[in-house]
Amino acid sequence: MRMQRLLIDRSTLDLIAADAQDFLNVLNASGLHQASAMMLGVLEQLQSDRANLPEERGGAAQNPQPT
């Protein structure tokens, strides 16, 4: 069964990636190399997801006014 991806904004994804990096550091410090390798894969996917997010625009560009 394929997992559905949720749409999230850039700032939320940045917070998730920062926490994931902290967790990766803990795994490395603990010597848990297999878990660390798995977490590195998660971080790589988060970076890929961030690169594929649409560019953020200013408020006026998001809500164009009718002419």
N, C-alpha and C positions, 0 to 999 in steps of 0.2 A: 504494500500500500504506500502510495507516494504522499509525502507530507506537504500540506499547503503552506506556501510562504505568505507571511503577513507583510503588508506594506507599512514601513516605518519611516520616520524622517531622519535626516542626517544627524541631528544632535542626539537622538536616541541611539542610533547605531554607533556613534562615537562613544557614548557611555558604556554600551555593551562591550565594545572592543577594548576599552580601557580596563574594565573589570576582567575581561578574558586575559589580557596581558598580565595583570596582577596575579591571576590564578596560575597562569603558565609559569611565572617566576617562582611561585610557591612550589609547584610541582618539580621544577628544576632543582630548587634548593633542597627538596626532600629526597632527591635521587630517584624519583618515580619516572623513569625514562620512557616507558611505554605510554603512560598517561600523558606525559609531556608531548610526545610525538602526535598523539591524537589531538591535543589541545592546539598544537601548532597548525594542524589542518583546519581546525575551526577558525583560528585567527586568519588564515589565508582566505577562507571563504568569506569572512566578514570584510576583508579588504576588497575582495572581488565584488561583493554586494555594494560596498560604498562607491566603488568606481562606476558601477552601473546605475547609480541613482540619478534621476533627472536633476539638472542644474536648478538651484533655487533662484527665484526671482524676487524682486521687490513687490510690495503689497499692491501697487498700481498695476503691475504686469499680471498679477494673479487674478485680479478682479477688474477686468476692463469695463469701462463705462460705455453704455450705448451712445451712439452719436446721432 
